[in-house]
Amino acid sequence: MSTLQQTAPMSFALGPRVDETALAARFAATGLVSIPDFLTDETATGLYAMLRGREDWRQVIGGDEKLVELDRPTRAGLSEEQRGQLDQAVYAGARAGFQFRYETLRVPDGAVERTASADALATFASWWSSPAVLELLRRITGAAHIAFADMQATAYAPGDFLTAHDDAVAGKNRIAAYVLNLTPRWRTEWGGWLAFHEEGAPEVMALAPAFNRLNLLRVPRRHSVTEVTRAAAYRRYAITGWLRY
């Protein structure tokens, strides 16, 4: 099934009105807010169904220097030995440096390309960068100069993870990162938590991938996504990106 066949027209709407004043104060003080029910249930459920039904995901594996991309047919054609060797390389890279593995669906940054695309995810990206949504995100983050949001969808299968990093990349003009979680049912022990790494802190703060919850964090801030365990019944779906100027 092609991408165009997978993506039917969708409408999008924000959830119940949030307490912008309280959220803005919290973000100013801590650089982090977590907002439940950010979208209407119909919007969040529709996005989840769209992502789960897609077959054009590409697995990305990388670290500080290398990036490997594999589509699902290519991965299905790997032998057990090849899969084992790939797993060994991925986990070896995570022991001492920056490493990640998950699936992605990318969205173009340009407004023209998004509008021209028949992909529902690109349509959602255009809406996410619309005045109605951006004005709310500007007020919460206190960053009136946010110009647009870039975007990708991510799916973490058992064994997938993202090690610690802070999102600070020269020239990207990132103000805040966002994670919109879209898996309806998730158990704590399945992993996939958004964890924050505070230097010298005796405890680690982490956020569960709760359905239809938007996490916003100021850039730079060191964080990771903990490994999704083999017990997980579903992939950990989310739409993520950065608010940029």
Backbone torsions as a table, in degrees:
resi	resn	phi	psi	omega
1	MET	NA	133.0	-177.7
2	SER	-79.1	164.3	177.6
3	THR	-59.7	-40.4	-177.8
4	LEU	-64.0	-36.5	178.4
5	GLN	-71.6	-26.8	-177.7
6	GLN	-77.0	-21.7	-169.4
7	THR	-111.0	105.4	177.1
8	ALA	-92.7	159.9	178.5
9	PRO	-57.2	137.8	180.0
10	MET	-133.1	154.0	172.6
11	SER	-115.4	153.0	-174.0
12	PHE	-129.8	145.0	179.7
13	ALA	-152.5	146.5	174.9
14	LEU	-73.1	153.7	179.2
15	GLY	-78.5	-162.3	-179.8
16	PRO	-55.2	147.0	-176.8
17	ARG	-57.9	132.0	-178.7
18	VAL	-93.6	162.1	176.5
19	ASP	-82.2	87.5	-174.8
20	GLU	-60.6	-37.4	-177.6
21	THR	-63.1	-46.7	-179.8
22	ALA	-66.3	-41.3	-179.9
23	LEU	-66.1	-40.6	179.1
24	ALA	-64.5	-40.2	178.7
25	ALA	-64.9	-40.6	179.8
26	ARG	-67.2	-42.4	-179.5
27	PHE	-66.0	-39.3	178.9
28	ALA	-63.0	-35.7	-176.4
29	ALA	-82.7	-35.4	-171.3
30	THR	-119.8	-16.6	-176.3
31	GLY	74.0	18.2	-176.0
32	LEU	-153.4	133.3	169.5
33	VAL	-139.7	151.3	178.0
34	SER	-129.7	117.3	-168.5
35	ILE	-115.8	113.5	179.1
36	PRO	-76.2	157.1	174.5
37	ASP	50.4	46.8	-175.9
38	PHE	-68.6	-34.0	176.2
39	LEU	-108.5	164.3	170.9
40	THR	-63.1	154.5	-179.7
41	ASP	-60.7	-36.7	179.6
42	GLU	-63.4	-41.9	179.0
43	THR	-65.4	-48.4	-178.2
44	ALA	-63.9	-42.2	179.5
45	THR	-65.0	-40.3	177.6
46	GLY	-64.3	-40.6	177.6
47	LEU	-64.2	-43.3	178.7
48	TYR	-60.3	-46.2	-179.7
49	ALA	-61.7	-40.6	178.8
50	MET	-63.0	-46.6	-178.6
51	LEU	-65.8	-42.2	-177.9
52	ARG	-67.6	-27.6	-179.1
53	GLY	-84.0	-9.0	-177.0
54	ARG	-75.9	144.5	176.3
55	GLU	-115.8	1.2	-175.8
56	ASP	-97.5	22.8	175.7
57	TRP	-64.1	147.6	174.4
58	ARG	-122.2	126.3	176.6
59	GLN	-76.8	130.7	176.7
60	VAL	-114.4	132.9	179.6
61	ILE	-129.6	125.4	-177.0
62	GLY	-165.1	-178.1	179.8
63	GLY	-158.0	-137.5	-176.0
64	ASP	-72.3	-28.7	-173.1
65	GLU	-128.0	-37.0	-172.6
66	LYS	-105.6	149.2	174.1
67	LEU	-137.2	126.8	177.5
68	VAL	-118.6	135.9	177.4
69	GLU	-122.9	134.1	-179.2
70	LEU	-134.4	126.9	174.2
71	ASP	-81.8	170.7	-174.6
72	ARG	-64.7	-41.6	176.8
73	PRO	-59.6	-39.4	178.8
74	THR	-64.1	-44.0	-180.0
75	ARG	-65.1	-37.9	179.7
76	ALA	-64.5	-25.6	-179.7
77	GLY	-85.9	-4.3	178.3
78	LEU	-72.1	143.7	174.5
79	SER	-76.6	165.2	177.2
80	GLU	-60.0	-37.0	178.8
81	GLU	-65.4	-43.5	179.2
82	GLN	-64.1	-40.2	177.8
83	ARG	-63.5	-41.7	179.0
84	GLY	-63.6	-41.6	178.6
85	GLN	-64.8	-38.9	178.6
86	LEU	-65.6	-43.2	177.0
87	ASP	-58.8	-45.2	-179.5
88	GLN	-60.0	-41.7	179.8
89	ALA	-66.5	-40.0	-179.7
90	VAL	-63.9	-48.6	-177.6
91	TYR	-71.1	-31.0	176.1
92	ALA	-64.3	-40.2	178.8
93	GLY	-65.2	-29.7	-177.8
94	ALA	-79.1	-15.0	-175.2
95	ARG	-70.4	-28.9	-173.7
96	ALA	-133.1	-6.1	-175.9
97	GLY	-146.9	-166.0	179.7
98	PHE	-79.2	130.5	-177.2
99	GLN	-153.5	147.9	176.1
100	PHE	-151.4	157.1	171.3
101	ARG	-153.9	124.5	175.3
102	TYR	-168.0	176.1	175.5
103	GLU	-100.6	152.1	-177.9
104	THR	-140.6	151.4	165.2
105	LEU	-123.9	119.3	-175.3
106	ARG	-92.9	155.8	178.1
107	VAL	-126.5	135.8	177.1
108	PRO	-63.6	149.8	179.5
109	ASP	-77.3	-33.0	-172.9
110	GLY	-72.1	138.4	-179.7
111	ALA	-63.5	-38.0	-179.2
112	VAL	-64.6	-46.1	180.0
113	GLU	-64.6	-38.3	178.5
114	ARG	-64.6	-44.4	-178.7
115	THR	-65.4	-34.8	-178.2
116	ALA	-76.8	-17.6	-175.8
117	SER	-78.3	144.7	175.0
118	ALA	-90.6	1.8	-178.3
119	ASP	-77.6	128.2	179.8
120	ALA	-61.7	-29.5	178.8
121	LEU	-67.9	-38.0	176.0
122	ALA	-66.6	-36.9	176.7
123	THR	-63.7	-41.3	177.1
124	PHE	-63.9	-39.2	179.0
125	ALA	-62.5	-38.8	177.1
126	SER	-63.8	-42.4	177.9
127	TRP	-65.5	-40.1	-179.0
128	TRP	-63.1	-29.2	177.3
129	SER	-96.8	12.7	178.6
130	SER	-78.4	160.9	-178.7
131	PRO	-55.2	-38.8	-176.7
132	ALA	-60.7	-41.7	-178.6
133	VAL	-82.4	-46.0	-177.4
134	LEU	-62.6	-36.8	179.2
135	GLU	-62.8	-40.5	177.4
136	LEU	-63.2	-46.2	-179.3
137	LEU	-66.7	-33.9	175.6
138	ARG	-64.0	-43.0	-179.1
139	ARG	-66.8	-39.3	-179.2
140	ILE	-68.1	-43.4	-177.7
141	THR	-83.4	-14.8	-177.0
142	GLY	74.1	15.2	-177.3
143	ALA	-110.6	90.0	-176.3
144	ALA	-69.2	-15.3	-176.3
145	HIS	-92.3	8.2	174.2
146	ILE	-59.8	128.1	-176.3
147	ALA	-102.8	-35.8	-178.9
148	PHE	-164.0	169.7	176.1
149	ALA	-118.7	125.3	170.5
150	ASP	-81.2	172.4	-169.7
151	MET	-160.3	145.4	164.5
152	GLN	-148.2	155.5	169.6
153	ALA	-97.2	145.6	178.8
154	THR	-128.9	148.0	175.7
155	ALA	-136.4	117.3	179.3
156	TYR	-101.2	114.7	176.2
157	ALA	-90.0	168.5	175.7
158	PRO	-51.1	130.6	-178.1
159	GLY	94.9	-10.2	-179.9
160	ASP	-84.5	153.7	-176.4
161	PHE	-166.4	172.2	175.1
162	LEU	-144.6	116.0	-176.2
163	THR	-79.2	175.6	-169.5
164	ALA	-62.6	137.9	178.0
165	HIS	-161.9	171.7	-176.3
166	ASP	-125.0	4.8	175.8
167	ASP	69.1	2.3	-179.3
168	ALA	-81.7	106.8	179.4
169	VAL	-126.9	124.1	-177.8
170	ALA	-57.2	132.8	176.0
171	GLY	88.0	-9.8	-178.4
172	LYS	-85.0	-18.4	176.1
173	ASN	56.3	46.0	-178.8
174	ARG	-85.9	127.6	178.7
175	ILE	-98.3	-46.2	-179.2
176	ALA	-148.8	147.8	173.0
177	ALA	-96.2	152.3	176.3
178	TYR	-134.7	148.3	175.5
179	VAL	-135.0	115.5	176.8
180	LEU	-104.2	106.2	-175.1
181	ASN	-79.3	138.0	-171.4
182	LEU	-137.9	29.4	172.6
183	THR	-105.8	117.2	-171.9
184	PRO	-62.1	-37.1	-176.7
185	ARG	-126.2	124.0	-178.0
186	TRP	-146.8	132.3	178.5
187	ARG	-97.9	145.2	-176.7
188	THR	-53.5	-42.6	-173.6
189	GLU	-75.0	-3.5	178.2
190	TRP	-80.3	-6.5	178.4
191	GLY	79.7	-151.9	-178.8
192	GLY	70.3	24.8	-179.1
193	TRP	-82.3	146.5	171.9
194	LEU	-86.1	106.9	-173.0
195	ALA	-108.1	144.4	-177.3
196	PHE	-113.0	135.0	-173.7
197	HIS	-108.3	102.3	178.7
198	GLU	-101.1	125.1	-175.9
199	GLU	-56.9	122.4	176.6
200	GLY	76.2	1.6	-178.7
201	ALA	-73.3	135.8	-179.4
202	PRO	-76.0	-14.3	-179.6
203	GLU	-127.7	157.2	178.4
204	VAL	-113.8	128.1	174.2
205	MET	-90.5	137.4	-179.8
206	ALA	-146.5	149.7	-179.4
207	LEU	-114.5	130.3	178.1
208	ALA	-72.3	152.4	179.0
209	PRO	-79.7	64.5	-177.3
210	ALA	-71.2	140.6	-174.7
211	PHE	-60.5	134.8	175.3
212	ASN	59.6	34.0	175.7
213	ARG	-111.7	130.2	178.7
214	LEU	-100.8	122.8	173.7
215	ASN	-104.3	128.7	177.5
216	LEU	-119.3	129.7	178.6
217	LEU	-136.5	138.0	-178.9
218	ARG	-68.2	141.5	175.3
219	VAL	-97.8	131.4	3.1
220	PRO	-90.4	146.8	171.0
221	ARG	-154.1	128.0	-174.3
222	ARG	-75.8	127.6	-177.0
223	HIS	-155.6	170.4	178.9
224	SER	-151.5	169.8	169.6
225	VAL	-115.3	118.8	-177.1
226	THR	-68.1	154.0	-175.9
227	GLU	-59.5	136.7	172.4
228	VAL	-79.1	127.8	-173.4
229	THR	-79.6	164.6	178.3
230	ARG	-67.8	-15.1	178.8
231	ALA	-78.8	-14.4	-175.7
232	ALA	-62.1	131.9	-178.7
233	ALA	-84.1	-16.8	-176.7
234	TYR	-138.2	163.4	167.5
235	ARG	-72.1	154.6	175.6
236	ARG	-90.7	102.0	-177.2
237	TYR	-92.4	141.6	176.1
238	ALA	-157.9	159.1	169.0
239	ILE	-113.8	126.6	-171.2
240	THR	-135.6	165.4	176.3
241	GLY	166.3	-158.6	-178.4
242	TRP	-134.3	146.3	171.5
243	LEU	-88.3	124.4	-170.0
244	ARG	-129.3	160.4	176.2
245	TYR	-116.8	NA	NA
